[in-house]
Amino acid sequence: MELAKKIGLFSVVLLCVALGYSSFQEAAVRSEVDGYTLSNLTPENNFEQIEFQVGEAYGSEVVYIELPVGFHFYKAMDLMTDDNNSLSNARANNPSWFGDMITAMRYIHASKTWNDGEGVNWDLHAFKTIRPARLLLLSNLNNLELLYRLAKVEIEQITDEIRDIELQIVQEENHTEKQLDFLKRSIQEKKWELASQKKDLTYFQIATGYGMSWKDQLDHLRHTSLNGESRVESRLESQDETEGRDPNHELLNRISYTPEVDASILKIIKRYLSVDGYYNPKVYSRWHFNHIFQQEVAFDQTRGLLVRDYQNPFDWTNKDSSPEYDEAFSTMKEFFELEVAQ
């Protein structure tokens, strides 16, 4: 099947650029390739077919999506042939981020300029679910408020526990040396835990914009251990750092700064909710290109949840025998170059 002929690929891309990014979805046409339903020309994938669900936890509503078995994801990364369940694939035990095909292709296109112009050897990897996946809706303000509140309560509890142990040491004079050592170790362990949870919560706010203005986010990036000074300044070359933010911090502003920062979101979610990760739809971001954060899903771990889809014609392992792969990449390259030029 010649993908470009079937959907008028290049003419649609030119039309999308002419209409503007906001009209991308209206100008796009879905296609089916060997049974794979793909949204090659829209920022949205088949996520748009998934309805939001509302549950209850800790007396609050929780909004999430549940993806069915066989749902497809794509990831741009260095070449890998291992399946997620291979014994040698330790990555499957760690947090991982995935997107629709156009988002993954955008990363691949951008990666060619990284590493001082040398580029990196990234390509498209296709995955699919082997069990239903429950994902918290990260753009929902009530979800973020619940997580923030639970994390703050736990931080206060740990702080109180440290204070109680310190008072116990001062007020009781008959501790044996062994008991005293135990109490001091308990204080130190709780202080480590407290520092870790405070850092996670700060990173959570930096990444989501919850309870922080744009200026707050930038100030935290400048002064944390993330070494954000140069990257912050580069963002401000063409942006007013106070523009577009309300004084009550009610607007979210997504910043995906490093995997460590985004992993803190997953840590907080895992601590309090029984979900597999989060779904972040395309949202506003003053940090990212064109003030848009492209949609993504994040999993705490993928072993037993996702498998590589080696039959997918867009997986890099099929690039030498897949005309669909060549058509998609050559056309998307044209679009990304036009997009940057706008």
VEXFITOR-398130 format. One record per residue (C-alpha): x, y, z; residue number from 0. Coordinates in steps of 0.1 Angstrom, whole numbers, plus 5000, padded with zeros to 4 digits. Each point is the difference from the previous one (the first is absolute). Layout:
VEXGU  east  north    up    n
VEXGU     X      Y     Z  NUM
...
***
This chain:
VEXGU  east  north    up    n
VEXGU  5000   5000  5000    0
VEXGU  5013   5034  4991    1
VEXGU  4992   5021  5031    2
VEXGU  5005   5034  4983    3
VEXGU  4976   4992  4972    4
VEXGU  4973   4986  5023    5
VEXGU  4997   5031  5022    6
VEXGU  5016   5028  4979    7
VEXGU  5027   5002  5025    8
VEXGU  5021   5029  4988    9
VEXGU  4971   5021  4988   10
VEXGU  4984   4996  5034   11
VEXGU  5032   5011  5018   12
VEXGU  5003   5031  4979   13
VEXGU  4963   5008  5007   14
VEXGU  5006   4995  5037   15
VEXGU  5029   5025  4999   16
VEXGU  4979   5025  4981   17
VEXGU  4971   4997  5024   18
VEXGU  5022   5001  5031   19
VEXGU  5007   4976  5028   20
VEXGU  4966   5004  5017   21
VEXGU  4983   4987  4968   22
VEXGU  5023   4970  4997   23
VEXGU  4974   4975  5013   24
VEXGU  4973   5012  4976   25
VEXGU  5023   4997  4970   26
VEXGU  5013   4966  5009   27
VEXGU  4988   4967  4987   28
VEXGU  5002   4967  5018   29
VEXGU  5015   4970  4982   30
VEXGU  5001   4963  5005   31
VEXGU  5032   4981  4992   32
VEXGU  4999   4962  5003   33
VEXGU  4974   5003  5027   34
VEXGU  5017   5028  5020   35
VEXGU  4978   5030  5005   36
VEXGU  5024   5030  5002   37
VEXGU  4996   5038  5001   38
VEXGU  5032   5008  4981   39
VEXGU  4990   5036  4994   40
VEXGU  4986   5012  5033   41
VEXGU  5015   5007  5034   42
VEXGU  4973   4977  5013   43
VEXGU  5002   4962  4996   44
VEXGU  4972   4976  5009   45
VEXGU  5001   5016  5035   46
VEXGU  4971   5021  4988   47
VEXGU  4978   4969  4999   48
VEXGU  5006   4993  5037   49
VEXGU  4974   5014  5023   50
VEXGU  5010   5015  5034   51
VEXGU  4988   4981  5030   52
VEXGU  4994   5013  5035   53
VEXGU  5007   4980  5031   54
VEXGU  5004   5008  5037   55
VEXGU  5030   5000  5023   56
VEXGU  5005   5017  5034   57
VEXGU  4966   5015  4997   58
VEXGU  5008   5018  4968   59
VEXGU  4992   4994  4963   60
VEXGU  5028   4986  4979   61
VEXGU  5000   5004  4963   62
VEXGU  5018   4974  4979   63
VEXGU  5000   4980  4968   64
VEXGU  5001   4962  4995   65
VEXGU  5017   4988  4969   66
VEXGU  4990   4966  4985   67
VEXGU  5021   4971  4991   68
VEXGU  5017   5006  4966   69
VEXGU  5003   5038  5003   70
VEXGU  5030   5012  4980   71
VEXGU  5028   5023  5012   72
VEXGU  5031   5013  4984   73
VEXGU  5033   5010  5015   74
VEXGU  5031   5018  4986   75
VEXGU  5032   4985  5014   76
VEXGU  5033   4984  4992   77
VEXGU  4996   4968  4980   78
VEXGU  4989   4971  5021   79
VEXGU  4987   4965  4989   80
VEXGU  4992   4986  5034   81
VEXGU  4964   4995  5010   82
VEXGU  4987   5015  5032   83
VEXGU  4999   4966  5017   84
VEXGU  5035   4990  4990   85
VEXGU  5021   4991  5030   86
VEXGU  5028   5023  4987   87
VEXGU  4977   5030  4997   88
VEXGU  5004   5018  5033   89
VEXGU  4984   5032  4986   90
VEXGU  4966   4983  5004   91
VEXGU  5004   5003  5038   92
VEXGU  5004   5038  4998   93
VEXGU  4977   5029  4992   94
VEXGU  4994   5004  4962   95
VEXGU  4983   5026  4978   96
VEXGU  4982   4993  4968   97
VEXGU  4979   5020  4975   98
VEXGU  4981   4998  4967   99
VEXGU  5019   4996  4968  100
VEXGU  5003   5036  4990  101
VEXGU  5014   5009  5035  102
VEXGU  5026   4972  4998  103
VEXGU  5010   5011  4965  104
VEXGU  5003   5036  5011  105
VEXGU  5026   4989  5026  106
VEXGU  5019   4980  4974  107
VEXGU  5001   5030  4977  108
VEXGU  5012   5023  5028  109
VEXGU  5026   4974  5012  110
VEXGU  5020   5004  4968  111
VEXGU  5012   5034  5013  112
VEXGU  5010   4989  5035  113
VEXGU  5034   4991  5013  114
VEXGU  5017   5031  4985  115
VEXGU  4986   4993  4966  116
VEXGU  5011   4964  4999  117
VEXGU  4965   4987  5006  118
VEXGU  4990   4968  5018  119
VEXGU  4989   4967  4985  120
VEXGU  4964   5000  5009  121
VEXGU  4972   4983  4981  122
VEXGU  4963   4991  5004  123
VEXGU  4990   4971  5023  124
VEXGU  4965   4987  5001  125
VEXGU  4983   4985  5031  126
VEXGU  4966   4988  5009  127
VEXGU  4982   4991  5033  128
VEXGU  4995   4964  5011  129
VEXGU  4977   5009  5028  130
VEXGU  4977   5030  5008  131
VEXGU  5020   5031  5012  132
VEXGU  4986   5025  5024  133
VEXGU  5015   5035  4996  134
VEXGU  4993   5031  5021  135
VEXGU  4991   5031  4981  136
VEXGU  5028   5023  5008  137
VEXGU  4984   5031  4986  138
VEXGU  4971   4998  5024  139
VEXGU  5003   5027  5027  140
VEXGU  4981   4979  5026  141
VEXGU  5023   4971  4995  142
VEXGU  5030   5022  5006  143
VEXGU  4984   5016  5031  144
VEXGU  4994   4966  5015  145
VEXGU  5035   4988  4995  146
VEXGU  5015   5032  5013  147
VEXGU  4978   4999  5031  148
VEXGU  5009   4964  5008  149
VEXGU  5037   5006  4995  150
VEXGU  4999   5031  5023  151
VEXGU  4982   4981  5027  152
VEXGU  5026   4972  4999  153
VEXGU  5028   5025  5001  154
VEXGU  4984   5016  5031  155
VEXGU  4996   4966  5016  156
VEXGU  5037   4992  4995  157
VEXGU  5009   5034  5013  158
VEXGU  4979   4993  5032  159
VEXGU  5016   4966  5004  160
VEXGU  5035   5015  4999  161
VEXGU  4990   5026  5026  162
VEXGU  4984   4973  5022  163
VEXGU  5031   4978  5000  164
VEXGU  5023   5030  5007  165
VEXGU  4978   5009  5030  166
VEXGU  5001   4965  5012  167
VEXGU  5038   5001  5000  168
VEXGU  5000   5033  5020  169
VEXGU  4973   4991  5025  170
VEXGU  5009   4965  5009  171
VEXGU  5034   4997  5017  172
VEXGU  5001   4962  5005  173
VEXGU  5007   4989  4964  174
VEXGU  5026   4973  4996  175
VEXGU  5027   5007  4975  176
VEXGU  4984   4975  4977  177
VEXGU  4966   5017  5002  178
VEXGU  5015   5034  4995  179
VEXGU  5018   4988  4968  180
VEXGU  4968   4985  4987  181
VEXGU  4981   5033  5006  182
VEXGU  5027   5020  4983  183
VEXGU  5000   4976  4970  184
VEXGU  4963   5003  4998  185
VEXGU  5002   5038  4999  186
VEXGU  5027   4999  4972  187
VEXGU  4979   4975  4980  188
VEXGU  4969   5022  5003  189
VEXGU  5020   5031  4991  190
VEXGU  5012   4982  4968  191
VEXGU  4964   4990  4992  192
VEXGU  4988   5035  5007  193
VEXGU  5026   5016  4977  194
VEXGU  4991   4975  4972  195
VEXGU  4963   5007  5003  196
VEXGU  5005   5037  5000  197
VEXGU  5021   4998  4969  198
VEXGU  4974   4978  4983  199
VEXGU  4973   5025  5008  200
VEXGU  5020   5030  4988  201
VEXGU  5008   4981  4967  202
VEXGU  4963   4991  4998  203
VEXGU  4991   5037  5001  204
VEXGU  5027   5011  4976  205
VEXGU  4989   4974  4975  206
VEXGU  4963   5006  5002  207
VEXGU  4998   5036  5010  208
VEXGU  4977   4992  5028  209
VEXGU  5001   5028  5026  210
VEXGU  5028   5017  4982  211
VEXGU  5001   5030  4977  212
VEXGU  5022   4999  4969  213
VEXGU  5026   5022  5019  214
VEXGU  4998   4975  5029  215
VEXGU  5008   4971  4977  216
VEXGU  5030   5018  4985  217
VEXGU  5013   5011  5033  218
VEXGU  4999   4964  5013  219
VEXGU  5017   4988  4969  220
VEXGU  5028   5026  5005  221
VEXGU  5006   4991  5036  222
VEXGU  4995   4963  5003  223
VEXGU  5026   4973  4994  224
VEXGU  4987   4997  4965  225
VEXGU  5026   5025  4986  226
VEXGU  4973   5018  4981  227
VEXGU  5015   5035  4997  228
VEXGU  5012   4998  4964  229
VEXGU  4968   4982  4987  230
VEXGU  4978   5025  5019  231
VEXGU  5018   5030  4985  232
VEXGU  4997   4985  4965  233
VEXGU  4962   4998  5004  234
VEXGU  4999   5036  5011  235
VEXGU  5017   5013  4969  236
VEXGU  4967   5003  4982  237
VEXGU  4976   4999  5029  238
VEXGU  4988   5023  5027  239
VEXGU  5003   4979  5032  240
VEXGU  4969   5016  5016  241
VEXGU  4978   4999  4969  242
VEXGU  4969   4978  4998  243
VEXGU  4998   4989  5037  244
VEXGU  4972   5008  5024  245
VEXGU  5008   5012  5036  246
VEXGU  4980   4972  5016  247
VEXGU  5020   4972  4983  248
VEXGU  4969   4984  4986  249
VEXGU  5015   4994  4966  250
VEXGU  5022   4970  4995  251
VEXGU  5032   5002  4980  252
VEXGU  5016   4967  4991  253
VEXGU  5038   4999  5001  254
VEXGU  5017   4967  4991  255
VEXGU  5035   5009  5011  256
VEXGU  5018   4967  5007  257
VEXGU  4989   4964  5004  258
VEXGU  5009   5004  5037  259
VEXGU  4974   5028  5004  260
VEXGU  4973   4981  4981  261
VEXGU  5007   4969  5020  262
VEXGU  4992   5018  5032  263
VEXGU  4964   5004  4986  264
VEXGU  4999   4962  4997  265
VEXGU  5014   4995  5035  266
VEXGU  4973   5022  5015  267
VEXGU  4972   4983  4980  268
VEXGU  5013   4965  5009  269
VEXGU  5001   5010  5037  270
VEXGU  4963   5008  5002  271
VEXGU  4981   4985  4971  272
VEXGU  4996   4966  4984  273
VEXGU  5007   5009  4964  274
VEXGU  5027   4991  4975  275
VEXGU  5011   5036  4993  276
VEXGU  4987   5031  4984  277
VEXGU  4986   5013  4968  278
VEXGU  5009   5036  4991  279
VEXGU  4980   5013  4970  280
VEXGU  5013   5028  4978  281
VEXGU  5000   5030  5023  282
VEXGU  5013   5036  5002  283
VEXGU  5036   5004  5009  284
VEXGU  5021   5032  5001  285
VEXGU  5031   4978  5001  286
VEXGU  4996   4978  4969  287
VEXGU  5000   5007  4963  288
VEXGU  4971   5021  4987  289
VEXGU  4987   5001  5036  290
VEXGU  4987   4965  4996  291
VEXGU  5008   4969  5020  292
VEXGU  4993   4970  4978  293
VEXGU  4979   4972  5015  294
VEXGU  5017   4971  5017  295
VEXGU  4994   4971  5023  296
VEXGU  5023   4990  5028  297
VEXGU  5002   4966  5018  298
VEXGU  5017   4992  5033  299
VEXGU  5012   4968  4984  300
VEXGU  4991   4982  4968  301
VEXGU  5009   4964  5006  302
VEXGU  4968   4979  4998  303
VEXGU  4981   5030  4986  304
VEXGU  5015   5008  4965  305
VEXGU  5017   4979  4974  306
VEXGU  5019   5010  4969  307
VEXGU  4978   4998  4969  308
VEXGU  5024   4986  4974  309
VEXGU  4972   4996  4974  310
VEXGU  4993   5037  5000  311
VEXGU  5012   5014  4966  312
VEXGU  5013   5031  5017  313
VEXGU  5023   4983  5025  314
VEXGU  5036   5006  4991  315
VEXGU  5007   4963  4996  316
VEXGU  4978   5000  4969  317
VEXGU  5015   5031  4984  318
VEXGU  5018   4981  4973  319
VEXGU  4969   4983  4988  320
VEXGU  4973   5025  5008  321
VEXGU  4990   5026  4974  322
VEXGU  4976   5015  5025  323
VEXGU  5029   5007  5023  324
VEXGU  5019   5019  4973  325
VEXGU  4969   5020  4989  326
VEXGU  4991   5010  5035  327
VEXGU  5035   5012  5009  328
VEXGU  5007   5019  4968  329
VEXGU  4967   5018  5002  330
VEXGU  5002   5008  5037  331
VEXGU  5035   5014  4994  332
VEXGU  4985   5024  4976  333
VEXGU  4973   5010  5025  334
VEXGU  5024   5005  5029  335
VEXGU  5023   5022  4979  336
VEXGU  4970   5021  4989  337
VEXGU  4987   5001  5036  338
VEXGU  5032   5014  5013  339
VEXGU  5001   5026  4973  340
VEXGU  4966   5014  5010  341
***
